[in-house]
Amino acid sequence: MTTIALKNAKTKKPEWAMPQPVDFTLEEGEHIAIVGRNAAGKSMLVDMITGRHPVFPNMAEYHFKDDGRLVSENIRYITFRDTYGGDNDRTYFLQQRWNQMEIDEETPTVGSKLEEAYQLAGNDTPERRSLQRHLYQLFHMEGLLDKYIILLSSGELRKFKLASSLFSNPRVLIMDNPFIGLDAETRQQLKELLTTLSLEQSLQIILVLSKSDEIPDFITHVVEVVDMTVKEKVTREDYLQHRAPTSTSVLSEEKRLAILALPYKADGAHDSQEVIAFHQVSIRYGSRTILSDLDWRVMNGERWVLSGQNGSGKSTLLSLVCADNPQGYACDISLFGNRRGSGESIWEIKRHIGYVSPEMHRSYQRDIPALRIVASGLKDSVGLYVQSTEQEREVCRWWMRIFGIEHLAERSFLHMSSGEQRLVLLARAFVKDPELLILDEPLHGLDNVNRRLVKDIIETFCQRPHKTLIFVSHYKEERPACIDHEIYLKHQG
């Protein structure tokens, strides 16, 4: 029996249309992975499936239980942005840094928000309460229920979003890049959880994946989207057998040499041999300890990987380096040889640092052209409020060419795919040729080719003298070849 069918489907609005009519079916018992390059049209296909982009009459069919529920109630779609905080919250990134100081009894916890989601789903019965307890056990949620939402790591947020979505007992669950940002243990837990849900519940799962080499075993079929065209559905085994390998190098020799030829900046930051120094640094929020008596020293030109389980304090550590955490001024921290709080401004610190993170990506809700987003990296602002010069705009275009996105210069940021947005934010991090490059999960949401391209750029950039790198990733294969040091953070409990 067919659960969902798009038959020669066309969207009602021309701006949502694909070049060819779309044929797509989800048969009972199937679990599908939708794969493709960044900006290939994966999200547009999902929007047609969910009805966000309505198609003409009789081109879409839905066969759910006759329980009177709407299509939107039978399909739950967890998008890329959903996994980094509350819906449409533009201030989430700043809240994570500054509002943690203002936690009180009114601040929502995981348990309170999940109970709220449960009550909104209605039909409070002993059977549904049993399902709730079962989901908590599957998700290992018991230890998170009293934790404040604002303190959740990206992996913990993923569990929270998934649990709250399942309380409404949907027929189809769609998840966009569910494994990015998760440590190896949590990725395995999520795969096992989705496998269990696919077997135990009357639930069909559709995963939207940019990283096509991470298709879980429970997936039965794959649909590839290429250049805004939906290809024929094939079995998982057939897709994996015929998938094209990724090149060992993507960055052209011309671009590689251009990066290496960038001029040396003599602005004083190179004078210090010690770039970062933490001495007995501790960070606490309420009764929770995030970092405890941390000693860490990063020297000029070193390339570090920062690793650890979700929730171990990696983002907090980076917020201290970037002067985005108010507790940093009560700690013994030095940057570029200057003690924190000795008179330097936040902007004096930031002008030597290039930074990108999943939380920053989520905070960018400005519907402005990509060129202005990249230019904001020169001013260390979210958005651009100071008019850039033509010379500055040319530097921005140069870095956009390096990342292969110059054609997006005038495209509105919110009208790009998440992968295109990530490349724009990476260009923003590199645009001022920083002495300290902090890349927190920089390959999030990128397809296999763009992941290789970004790794090539990082490795080439770090061949230049006096370039210091802090790289965060839960995938060992994503680490640049230039990494020569590692710091691993453990949960403090």
C-alpha positions in Angstrom: 0.0 0.0 0.0 1.2 3.5 -0.8 1.6 6.0 2.0 2.6 9.1 0.0 2.6 9.6 -3.7 3.6 12.6 -5.9 2.5 11.9 -9.5 3.9 14.1 -12.2 3.6 16.8 -9.6 4.1 20.5 -10.2 4.0 23.2 -7.6 1.4 26.0 -7.7 4.0 28.8 -7.4 6.6 29.1 -10.2 9.4 30.0 -7.8 9.0 26.6 -6.1 9.0 24.6 -9.3 11.5 22.1 -10.4 12.5 21.8 -14.1 10.8 18.5 -14.4 7.5 17.2 -12.8 8.2 15.2 -9.7 7.4 11.5 -9.2 7.9 10.1 -5.7 6.4 7.3 -3.7 6.7 6.1 -0.2 5.3 2.6 0.0 4.3 0.9 3.3 7.3 -0.5 5.1 9.8 1.6 3.2 12.3 4.0 4.8 14.0 6.4 2.4 17.1 8.5 2.2 17.0 11.6 0.0 20.5 12.4 -1.1 22.2 15.0 -3.3 24.7 17.8 -3.6 24.2 21.1 -1.8 21.5 23.1 -3.5 20.5 20.1 -5.6 16.8 20.5 -4.5 16.5 18.0 -1.6 14.6 20.5 0.6 12.3 21.5 -2.2 11.4 17.9 -2.7 10.6 17.6 1.0 8.6 20.8 0.9 6.5 19.2 -1.8 6.1 16.0 0.2 5.0 17.8 3.3 2.7 20.3 1.5 4.8 23.4 2.4 5.0 23.9 -1.4 1.5 22.9 -2.5 1.1 21.1 -5.8 -1.8 21.2 -8.2 -4.9 19.1 -7.3 -4.7 15.3 -7.8 -0.9 15.3 -8.0 -0.4 14.4 -4.3 -1.9 11.5 -2.5 -1.7 10.6 1.2 -3.0 7.4 2.7 -2.9 7.5 6.4 -5.1 6.0 9.1 -8.7 7.3 8.9 -8.4 9.1 12.2 -9.5 12.5 11.1 -6.0 14.0 11.4 -4.6 16.5 8.9 -1.7 15.6 6.6 0.5 18.0 8.6 -0.3 16.1 11.8 0.7 12.8 10.2 4.0 14.1 9.0 6.7 15.6 11.3 9.6 17.4 9.6 12.7 18.2 11.8 14.6 20.7 9.7 18.3 21.7 9.8 17.7 24.8 11.9 15.4 23.0 14.4 18.4 21.1 15.8 20.1 24.2 17.2 17.4 25.8 19.4 13.9 27.2 19.6 11.9 27.9 16.5 12.8 31.1 14.7 14.7 32.5 17.7 17.2 35.0 16.3 18.8 35.6 19.6 19.6 32.0 20.4 23.4 32.4 19.8 23.7 35.4 22.1 21.4 33.8 24.7 23.7 30.8 24.9 26.6 33.1 25.8 25.0 35.8 28.0 21.6 34.8 29.3 23.1 31.8 31.0 23.9 34.2 33.8 20.2 34.9 34.4 18.9 31.3 34.8 16.1 31.2 37.4 13.0 29.0 38.2 11.2 30.4 35.2 13.8 29.1 32.7 12.4 26.1 30.8 13.9 22.7 31.4 13.9 19.7 29.1 11.4 18.0 31.2 9.0 20.9 31.3 9.1 21.5 27.6 8.7 17.8 26.8 5.7 17.6 29.1 4.3 20.7 27.3 4.8 19.0 24.0 3.1 15.9 25.3 0.1 17.8 26.6 -0.3 19.6 23.3 -0.4 16.3 21.5 -3.6 15.5 23.5 -5.1 12.1 24.3 -3.5 11.6 27.7 -4.0 7.8 28.3 -2.1 5.2 30.3 -0.9 3.7 26.9 0.5 7.1 25.8 2.2 7.6 29.2 3.8 4.2 28.7 5.0 5.3 25.3 6.4 8.5 26.8 8.4 6.5 29.4 9.6 4.1 26.7 10.8 7.0 24.5 12.7 8.5 27.5 14.4 5.2 28.0 15.3 4.8 24.3 16.6 8.4 24.2 18.6 8.1 27.5 16.7 11.2 28.5 16.4 10.6 32.2 19.6 12.5 33.0 18.5 15.5 30.8 15.0 16.2 32.2 16.2 18.7 34.8 18.6 20.4 32.4 17.9 23.9 31.1 17.1 24.1 27.3 19.6 27.0 26.9 22.4 24.7 28.2 21.8 21.8 25.8 24.5 20.8 23.4 23.6 20.2 19.7 23.4 16.5 20.3 21.1 16.9 23.3 19.0 19.3 21.4 18.6 16.7 18.6 17.3 14.2 21.1 14.9 16.8 22.6 13.5 17.8 19.2 13.0 14.1 18.2 11.3 13.2 21.4 8.9 16.1 21.3 8.1 15.4 17.7 7.2 11.7 18.4 4.8 12.6 21.2 2.2 13.4 18.5 2.5 9.9 17.1 3.2 10.8 13.5 2.9 8.4 10.6 6.0 9.7 8.8 9.1 11.3 10.4 11.4 13.4 8.1 14.8 14.5 9.5 17.3 16.8 7.8 20.9 15.7 8.3 20.2 14.1 11.7 23.8 12.9 12.4 25.8 16.1 12.0 27.3 17.5 15.1 26.9 14.3 17.1 29.7 12.4 18.8 30.3 8.8 17.7 28.5 7.3 20.7 25.4 9.6 20.2 25.4 8.9 16.4 25.3 5.2 17.1 22.5 5.7 19.8 20.5 7.7 17.3 20.9 5.1 14.6 19.8 2.4 17.0 16.9 4.5 18.1 15.7 5.2 14.6 16.1 1.5 13.8 14.0 0.6 16.9 11.3 3.1 16.0 11.1 1.8 12.4 10.5 -1.7 13.8 8.4 -1.1 16.9 6.2 1.8 15.9 3.9 2.3 12.9 6.4 4.9 11.7 8.1 5.4 8.4 11.3 7.5 8.3 12.7 9.8 5.6 16.3 11.1 6.1 17.6 14.0 4.1 21.4 13.5 3.8 24.2 15.7 2.4 26.8 13.2 3.6 25.8 10.3 1.4 28.3 7.8 2.9 26.3 7.7 6.2 23.1 6.0 5.2 21.9 3.8 8.1 21.2 0.1 7.6 17.4 0.5 8.3 17.0 2.6 5.2 15.5 0.5 2.4 15.6 2.9 -0.6 17.4 6.0 -1.8 16.1 8.9 -3.9 18.9 11.1 -5.4 18.2 14.7 -6.4 20.5 16.1 -9.1 20.4 19.7 -10.4 16.8 20.1 -9.2 15.7 16.8 -10.8 14.3 13.9 -8.7 15.8 10.6 -9.9 14.2 7.2 -9.7 14.0 5.5 -6.4 16.5 2.6 -6.0 17.4 0.2 -3.2 20.0 1.2 -0.7 22.3 -1.6 -1.8 22.0 -0.6 -5.5 22.8 3.1 -4.6 25.8 2.2 -2.5 27.2 -0.1 -5.2 27.1 2.6 -7.9 27.9 5.7 -5.9 30.7 7.8 -7.4 33.8 8.1 -5.2 34.9 11.6 -4.0 38.1 13.0 -5.4 41.1 13.0 -3.0 41.6 16.7 -3.8 39.1 19.4 -5.0 40.9 22.7 -4.6 42.5 23.7 -7.9 46.2 24.4 -8.1 45.6 28.0 -9.1 43.5 28.6 -6.0 46.0 26.8 -3.8 48.9 29.0 -5.0 46.7 32.1 -4.6 46.1 31.3 -0.9 49.7 30.6 -0.3 50.7 33.9 -2.0 48.5 36.1 0.3 50.6 38.8 1.9 52.0 38.7 5.4 50.1 40.9 7.9 52.4 42.8 10.2 49.8 44.0 12.7 51.4 42.9 16.0 49.4 39.7 16.7 52.4 37.6 15.4 54.6 39.0 18.1 53.2 36.7 20.8 54.4 33.1 20.8 51.5 32.3 23.1 48.2 32.6 21.4 45.9 31.1 24.1 46.6 30.5 27.8 44.0 29.1 30.2 45.1 28.7 33.9 42.7 26.8 36.2 39.6 27.9 34.3 36.3 26.8 35.7 32.8 27.6 34.4 29.6 26.8 36.2 25.9 27.5 35.5 23.8 26.9 38.6 24.7 23.5 40.1 26.2 22.3 36.8 30.0 22.4 36.2 30.9 22.8 32.6 34.7 23.3 32.8 36.8 22.5 35.9 40.3 23.8 36.6 41.3 23.7 32.9 44.9 24.4 32.0 45.5 24.8 28.2 48.2 26.5 26.2 48.2 27.1 22.5 51.3 28.4 20.8 51.7 30.4 17.6 51.4 28.2 14.5 49.9 25.2 16.3 46.9 23.3 14.8 44.6 21.8 17.5 41.6 19.6 17.3 39.1 20.0 20.1 37.1 16.9 20.8 34.8 15.4 23.4 31.3 14.1 23.8 28.2 16.3 23.2 27.7 18.5 26.3 31.3 18.2 27.5 31.9 22.0 27.2 33.5 22.5 23.7 31.2 25.4 22.8 31.7 27.0 26.2 35.5 26.8 25.8 35.3 28.5 22.4 33.0 31.2 23.7 35.7 32.0 26.3 38.3 32.4 23.6 36.1 34.6 21.4 35.1 36.8 24.4 31.4 35.8 24.0 31.1 34.5 27.5 30.8 36.9 30.5 32.3 34.4 32.9 35.6 34.7 30.9 36.4 38.0 32.6 36.5 36.3 36.0 39.0 33.7 34.7 42.7 33.6 34.2 42.8 33.7 30.4 45.3 35.3 28.1 45.0 35.8 24.3 47.9 36.8 22.1 49.9 37.5 25.3 47.3 39.9 26.8 45.5 39.0 30.0 41.7 39.0 29.6 40.2 42.0 31.3 43.4 44.1 31.1 41.8 46.8 29.1 41.3 45.3 25.6 37.9 45.5 24.0 36.0 42.5 22.6 36.5 43.9 19.1 40.3 44.2 19.6 40.2 40.4 20.5 37.9 39.5 17.6 39.8 41.2 14.8 42.5 38.5 15.0 40.0 35.6 15.1 38.0 34.0 12.3 35.1 31.9 13.6 32.3 29.7 12.5 30.0 27.4 14.4 26.6 25.6 14.1 25.1 28.1 16.6 26.4 31.0 14.6 24.8 29.5 11.5 21.5 29.2 13.2 21.6 32.8 14.5 21.9 34.2 11.0 18.3 35.1 10.1 19.2 38.2 8.2 17.7 38.1 4.7 20.5 40.1 3.1 22.8 39.3 0.1 25.7 36.8 0.7 28.3 39.4 -0.1 27.2 41.5 2.8 27.3 38.4 5.1 30.9 37.8 4.1 31.7 41.5 4.5 30.3 41.4 8.1 33.3 39.2 9.0 35.5 42.2 8.4 33.6 44.1 11.1 32.8 41.1 13.4 29.1 41.9 13.3 26.0 39.7 12.7 24.9 41.3 9.5 26.6 44.4 8.2 25.8 47.9 9.5 28.8 49.8 8.2 29.1 50.4 4.4 32.1 48.4 3.1 34.5 49.9 0.6 35.0 48.6 -2.9 38.4 47.2 -1.9 36.8 45.3 1.0 34.0 44.0 -1.3 36.7 42.7 -3.8 38.4 40.8 -0.9 35.0 39.3 -0.1 34.5 38.3 -3.7 38.0 36.8 -3.8 37.2 34.5 -0.8 33.8 33.6 -2.3 35.6 32.5 -5.5 38.0 30.3 -3.4 34.9 28.6 -1.8 33.2 28.3 -5.2 30.2 30.6 -4.3 31.0 33.8 -6.1 27.8 33.3 -8.1 25.8 33.6 -4.8 27.1 37.2 -4.1 23.8 38.9 -4.6 21.6 35.9 -3.5 19.6 36.4 -0.3 21.0 34.4 2.5 17.7 32.9 3.6 17.0 31.8 0.1 20.0 29.5 -0.1 20.3 25.9 0.9 21.9 25.2 4.3 25.1 23.9 2.6 25.4 27.2 0.6 24.8 29.1 3.8 27.6 27.2 5.5 30.1 28.0 2.7 29.1 31.7 2.9 29.8 31.7 6.7 33.1 29.9 6.1 34.1 32.6 3.6 33.1 35.1 6.3 35.5 33.4 8.8 38.5 33.6 6.4 37.8 37.0 4.9 40.1 39.0 7.2 42.9 36.5 6.9 42.9 35.8 10.7 45.8 34.8 12.9 43.6 32.4 14.9 41.1 30.3 12.9 38.4 28.7 15.1 36.2 26.2 13.1 33.5 24.5 15.1 32.0 21.7 13.0 32.8 23.6 9.8 31.7 20.7 7.5 28.2 20.6 8.9 25.6 20.0 6.1 28.2 20.0 3.3 28.1 17.3 0.6 31.1 15.1 0.0 32.7 17.3 -2.7 32.3 20.5 -0.7 33.6 18.8 2.5 36.8 17.9 0.6 37.0 21.4 -0.8 36.8 23.0 2.6 39.4 20.6 4.0 41.7 21.5 1.1 41.3 25.2 1.9 42.0 24.8 5.6 45.1 22.7 5.0 46.4 25.2 2.4 45.7 28.2 4.7 47.5 26.6 7.6 50.7 26.1 5.5 51.3 29.8 5.9 53.4 31.0 8.8 51.8 32.2 12.1 48.4 30.7 11.4 46.9 29.0 14.4 43.9 26.6 14.1 41.4 25.2 16.5 39.2 22.6 14.7 36.2 20.9 16.2 34.7 17.8 14.7 33.2 14.5 15.8 34.4 12.7 12.7 38.1 11.7 12.7 38.1 11.6 8.9 37.2 15.3 8.8 40.3 16.4 10.6 42.7 18.4 8.4 46.1 16.7 7.7 47.9 19.6 9.4 46.5 18.8 12.9 49.4 18.4 15.4 47.7 18.7 18.8 44.5 17.5 20.5 42.6 18.5 23.6 39.8 16.1 24.7 37.1 17.4 27.1 35.2 15.1 29.5 31.8 15.5 31.0 32.0 17.1 34.4 28.7 15.7 35.5 
